[in-house]
Amino acid sequence: MGLIKALNDMLTPYRSRHERRPVPEFFVYFPEGEARQSADIKDISSTGVYLLIGERWLPGSHVLLTLQRRGPFEEDSKQRVTLKSRVVRWGEDGVGLAFTLPEDINFELWEAALQSSADHTPSEDILPPFRMAKVLEFLIHLCPHAAQDIILLVRTGLGNMRMANSVQIALEAAAMLASDPNGYKMRADAGTIKRIIADGSWADEDWIQQLWAGLLATSCAVNPKDQLDSDLADRFSQLAPVHLRIFKAACTQAEKFETDDWVVAAKPLICEVKVLQLISRVQSLAKIERDVFHLADLGLLEQSVRSRSLLPPEEINITPSSLGLRLYALCNGHRGLLQNFYGLNG
């Protein structure tokens, strides 16, 4: 035990002491080969965790730990967080691991976890502080020269609900980049990233957050000239949920083809008003027409000629433009040829 203590002292970097507490309602999952194993938590702090476990990893080993409430593995990504960790010491009943989060985003876990919520009830949920820390690590990695601006925006520039939305968007984008072999090399324009985080934070619906996450992921590139044009982020930020419902329907339902100069375009898509009412969840024909014209003014739908008839139309043209088809693919995290995304590759 004396030798183990000496090795632990050598392998454990100096850090200021962070308060550790037991959290019996939480535990961790970790990959063990192709299987997934779980372990109980003896105590946890913002910098590390001690796991009660029999078979232990060697000191210095790197382990991915998924923290969640006790129970089956959470399919809902909002109810868990995966953290990188490193084994720093052995004990008689388990092993201590340090989270590999940057030093400049360390946080006081218990102060954050126990702060009063909007309804002034204390919260024992430790997931949000860790999710926030992981998001800051991800965004600072994308824009290291704008670290302080990003930290200020995410931590203090948004309300509680908007902050939770932006955290989910960023974590979804991080997962997309993690699956890309070159994801760790990618960087992004700081202005575009802050625009996406700030404007995307208003999105409450999961499918809209997913579109923002795809746009955030595809805004990153290894070569700066391949980073997202800020004009596209600006156009997307001008879309309310009703616009996005129409835009999504247009891009998914229109028949696509490849022009002679290899541009992906759509054949005319004429939609019955009663169908658009169901898609948009809006009954007012005047409101639907305004929303369609707004999408056309942004260049995401083809411009259509207004009817001169005084009678209300029974059909409306919602044909997506080539620019709209490109933006929709980006919002789904697609890189490369649009032909591949829309199934036009032969």
matplotlib code that plots the C-alpha trace (Angstrom):
import matplotlib.pyplot as plt

x = [0.0, 2.9, 4.2, 0.7, 0.5, 3.8, 2.8, -0.5, 1.3, 3.6, 0.7, -1.7, -1.1, -1.4, -4.8, -6.6, -8.9, -12.5, -15.2, -16.3, -19.7, -21.6, -24.3, -26.2, -28.8, -26.2, -23.7, -21.6, -21.6, -18.3, -17.3, -15.8, -14.9, -18.1, -20.2, -21.3, -20.7, -21.8, -20.1, -21.3, -19.9, -18.3, -17.9, -17.5, -16.3, -15.9, -12.4, -12.8, -14.7, -14.0, -15.7, -16.4, -15.2, -13.5, -11.4, -9.5, -7.7, -4.0, -3.0, -2.7, -5.4, -8.0, -11.6, -14.9, -17.4, -21.1, -22.7, -26.5, -29.1, -29.3, -31.2, -31.0, -28.7, -30.4, -31.4, -32.2, -28.9, -30.3, -30.3, -26.6, -23.2, -20.0, -16.7, -13.1, -11.2, -7.8, -7.0, -4.9, -5.0, -6.0, -7.8, -8.8, -12.3, -12.0, -10.3, -10.0, -10.2, -9.6, -11.8, -9.7, -11.4, -9.3, -8.2, -9.7, -13.2, -13.2, -16.3, -17.7, -20.0, -22.0, -22.5, -23.8, -25.9, -27.5, -28.4, -32.1, -34.0, -36.6, -39.2, -36.8, -36.6, -33.1, -31.8, -29.6, -29.0, -25.3, -25.6, -26.1, -22.7, -20.9, -22.8, -21.9, -18.2, -18.1, -19.8, -17.3, -14.4, -15.8, -16.5, -13.1, -11.5, -13.2, -12.3, -9.4, -8.7, -12.3, -12.4, -13.4, -16.1, -17.6, -17.5, -19.1, -21.9, -22.8, -22.5, -24.1, -25.5, -28.5, -31.3, -31.7, -33.9, -31.9, -28.7, -30.1, -31.1, -27.7, -25.9, -28.0, -27.2, -23.5, -23.4, -25.2, -22.7, -19.8, -21.1, -21.3, -17.7, -16.5, -17.7, -15.7, -12.1, -10.9, -13.3, -10.5, -8.7, -11.6, -12.0, -14.7, -15.2, -15.9, -18.6, -20.5, -20.3, -21.6, -24.4, -25.5, -25.3, -27.2, -29.9, -30.2, -30.8, -34.4, -35.2, -37.3, -38.3, -35.8, -35.9, -35.2, -32.3, -31.0, -31.0, -29.1, -26.6, -26.1, -25.4, -22.9, -21.1, -20.9, -19.7, -16.4, -13.7, -10.0, -9.3, -10.6, -11.8, -14.2, -15.9, -19.5, -20.4, -21.8, -24.6, -26.2, -26.2, -27.8, -30.6, -31.3, -31.5, -34.4, -36.6, -39.3, -40.7, -43.5, -41.0, -38.9, -41.9, -42.6, -38.9, -38.4, -41.5, -40.4, -36.9, -38.0, -41.0, -39.8, -38.4, -34.7, -32.7, -29.2, -28.9, -26.5, -23.9, -24.2, -26.3, -29.0, -32.4, -36.0, -39.0, -42.0, -43.7, -47.3, -49.0, -52.7, -53.6, -55.2, -52.1, -49.9, -52.3, -51.5, -47.7, -47.4, -50.0, -51.4, -55.0, -54.8, -54.2, -52.8, -50.3, -49.2, -48.7, -46.6, -44.5, -43.9, -43.0, -40.6, -38.8, -38.7, -37.3, -34.5, -33.8, -34.7, -37.8, -38.2, -39.9, -43.6, -45.8, -48.7, -52.1, -54.1, -57.4, -59.3, -60.3, -58.1, -55.7, -56.3, -52.6, -49.3, -45.9, -43.2, -40.5, -37.1, -34.3, -30.8, -29.6, -32.4, -31.5, -27.9, -28.8, -31.1, -28.3, -25.9, -28.5, -28.5, -24.8, -24.0, -20.6, -19.7, -21.8, -25.5, -26.0, -25.1, -27.4, -30.4, -29.7, -28.8, -25.5, -26.7]
y = [0.0, 2.3, 1.8, 2.4, 5.6, 6.7, 6.0, 7.8, 10.9, 10.8, 10.3, 12.8, 16.4, 19.1, 20.7, 22.8, 20.8, 20.5, 19.3, 15.7, 14.4, 11.1, 11.0, 7.8, 8.6, 8.8, 6.2, 5.8, 3.5, 2.8, 0.7, -2.7, -4.1, -4.3, -4.3, -1.6, -1.9, 0.2, 1.3, 3.0, 6.3, 6.7, 10.4, 13.0, 16.6, 18.9, 17.5, 13.8, 10.8, 7.7, 4.5, 1.5, -1.2, -4.6, -4.9, -1.7, 0.0, 0.7, 4.2, 6.5, 4.7, 6.9, 5.9, 7.4, 7.7, 8.3, 10.0, 9.7, 8.9, 5.3, 3.0, 1.6, 3.5, 6.7, 6.9, 10.5, 12.4, 15.3, 13.0, 12.0, 13.3, 11.5, 12.7, 11.8, 10.7, 9.4, 6.9, 8.7, 6.4, 3.0, 2.5, -0.5, -0.5, 1.1, 3.6, 7.4, 9.1, 12.8, 14.4, 15.8, 19.2, 22.3, 24.0, 27.4, 26.0, 24.3, 25.0, 24.7, 21.7, 22.0, 25.7, 25.2, 22.1, 23.5, 26.9, 27.8, 27.0, 29.3, 28.1, 28.6, 24.9, 23.5, 21.2, 18.1, 17.5, 17.4, 16.8, 20.5, 21.7, 18.9, 19.3, 23.0, 22.3, 19.9, 22.4, 25.1, 22.7, 21.9, 25.5, 26.8, 24.0, 25.3, 29.0, 29.1, 32.8, 33.7, 31.7, 34.5, 35.8, 32.3, 31.6, 35.0, 34.3, 30.8, 31.4, 34.8, 35.9, 33.5, 32.8, 29.4, 27.9, 29.3, 28.1, 24.6, 24.7, 26.0, 23.3, 20.6, 22.0, 22.2, 18.6, 17.3, 19.1, 17.7, 14.2, 14.8, 16.0, 13.1, 10.7, 12.5, 11.2, 14.9, 16.3, 17.0, 19.2, 21.4, 25.0, 27.6, 31.3, 32.8, 35.2, 32.3, 30.1, 32.8, 33.6, 30.0, 29.5, 32.7, 32.4, 28.6, 29.0, 30.1, 26.7, 24.6, 21.7, 18.8, 18.5, 22.3, 22.0, 19.1, 21.4, 24.0, 21.3, 20.2, 23.8, 24.2, 21.0, 21.9, 25.4, 23.8, 22.8, 22.0, 24.7, 28.1, 28.7, 25.8, 27.1, 28.0, 31.2, 33.5, 34.5, 31.1, 31.2, 34.7, 33.4, 30.4, 32.6, 34.5, 31.4, 30.9, 27.3, 27.9, 28.7, 25.7, 23.4, 24.6, 24.6, 21.1, 19.8, 21.5, 20.1, 16.5, 16.3, 17.9, 15.7, 16.6, 16.4, 17.4, 20.2, 20.1, 22.0, 19.5, 21.7, 20.0, 21.6, 20.7, 20.2, 22.4, 21.5, 22.7, 22.1, 22.2, 24.9, 22.4, 20.3, 23.4, 24.2, 20.8, 21.2, 24.7, 24.3, 27.6, 28.1, 31.6, 31.6, 35.1, 34.1, 31.0, 33.1, 35.6, 32.8, 31.3, 34.7, 35.2, 32.0, 33.0, 36.5, 34.7, 32.7, 29.4, 28.8, 29.7, 33.0, 32.5, 34.9, 36.2, 35.3, 38.3, 36.6, 38.0, 34.5, 32.8, 30.2, 26.5, 25.7, 27.4, 26.9, 25.8, 24.6, 24.8, 26.7, 25.2, 27.4, 26.1, 22.5, 23.2, 24.8, 22.0, 19.4, 21.4, 21.6, 17.8, 17.7, 16.7, 17.6, 17.0, 16.6, 17.4, 14.6, 12.1, 13.6, 13.6, 10.3, 11.5, 9.6, 7.2]
z = [0.0, 0.6, -2.9, -4.4, -2.4, -3.7, -7.3, -6.8, -5.5, -8.6, -11.1, -9.6, -10.7, -8.1, -8.0, -5.4, -3.2, -4.6, -2.3, -2.9, -2.0, -2.3, -4.9, -4.4, -7.0, -9.8, -11.2, -14.3, -17.4, -19.1, -22.2, -21.5, -24.8, -26.8, -23.7, -21.4, -17.7, -14.7, -11.4, -8.3, -7.2, -3.8, -4.2, -6.9, -7.4, -10.3, -11.0, -10.5, -9.2, -7.1, -8.4, -6.3, -8.6, -8.4, -11.6, -11.9, -14.8, -14.6, -13.4, -16.4, -18.3, -20.2, -19.7, -21.1, -18.3, -18.9, -15.8, -15.3, -12.8, -11.5, -13.9, -17.4, -19.9, -20.8, -24.5, -24.1, -24.5, -22.3, -19.3, -19.4, -20.1, -21.2, -19.8, -20.6, -17.5, -16.5, -13.7, -11.1, -8.0, -6.6, -3.3, -1.3, -2.7, -6.0, -8.2, -8.5, -11.8, -12.8, -15.5, -18.3, -18.5, -19.1, -16.0, -17.0, -17.0, -13.7, -11.7, -8.2, -8.7, -5.6, -5.8, -9.4, -8.6, -5.5, -6.7, -6.7, -9.9, -11.5, -9.0, -6.1, -5.3, -4.6, -7.3, -6.6, -10.3, -11.0, -14.7, -15.9, -14.6, -16.2, -19.5, -19.4, -18.8, -21.7, -24.0, -23.0, -23.6, -27.1, -28.1, -26.8, -28.8, -32.0, -31.3, -28.8, -29.5, -28.5, -25.3, -22.9, -25.2, -25.5, -21.8, -21.1, -23.7, -22.6, -18.8, -18.5, -21.8, -21.9, -19.5, -17.9, -20.5, -23.4, -21.8, -21.6, -25.3, -26.4, -24.3, -26.0, -29.5, -28.8, -27.4, -30.4, -32.7, -30.7, -31.1, -34.9, -35.1, -32.9, -35.5, -38.2, -38.5, -39.0, -36.4, -33.8, -36.4, -37.2, -36.2, -36.8, -37.1, -33.7, -34.9, -36.6, -33.6, -31.2, -33.7, -33.8, -30.0, -29.3, -31.9, -31.6, -27.9, -28.6, -30.2, -27.8, -30.0, -30.3, -34.1, -34.5, -32.0, -34.2, -37.2, -35.3, -34.1, -37.7, -38.8, -35.9, -36.9, -40.6, -39.8, -38.7, -41.1, -41.1, -43.7, -42.8, -46.4, -46.0, -42.9, -43.1, -44.9, -42.2, -44.6, -44.3, -40.5, -40.8, -43.1, -40.9, -37.8, -39.4, -39.5, -36.8, -36.1, -38.6, -41.4, -40.5, -40.8, -44.3, -45.2, -44.0, -45.8, -49.0, -48.9, -48.0, -50.3, -53.5, -56.2, -56.8, -60.0, -61.2, -63.7, -66.7, -64.6, -61.7, -59.5, -57.3, -57.9, -57.2, -59.5, -58.8, -55.6, -55.5, -52.1, -51.3, -48.8, -46.4, -46.4, -45.7, -42.8, -41.3, -41.9, -40.6, -37.8, -39.0, -40.1, -41.5, -45.2, -45.2, -42.5, -44.5, -47.6, -45.6, -44.2, -47.7, -49.2, -46.3, -47.2, -50.8, -49.9, -48.0, -51.2, -49.6, -51.7, -55.4, -56.0, -57.2, -58.9, -56.8, -58.1, -59.5, -58.6, -55.7, -54.7, -52.1, -53.7, -53.2, -53.8, -53.0, -54.6, -52.0, -54.3, -52.5, -54.2, -54.7, -51.9, -49.7, -50.5, -49.6, -46.3, -45.4, -46.0, -43.9, -41.1, -41.2, -40.6, -44.2, -45.8, -49.4, -52.5, -52.2, -54.7, -52.0, -49.4, -51.8, -53.4, -56.8, -57.1, -59.7]

ax = plt.figure().add_subplot(projection="3d")
ax.plot(x, y, z, "-o")
ax.set_aspect("equal")
plt.show()
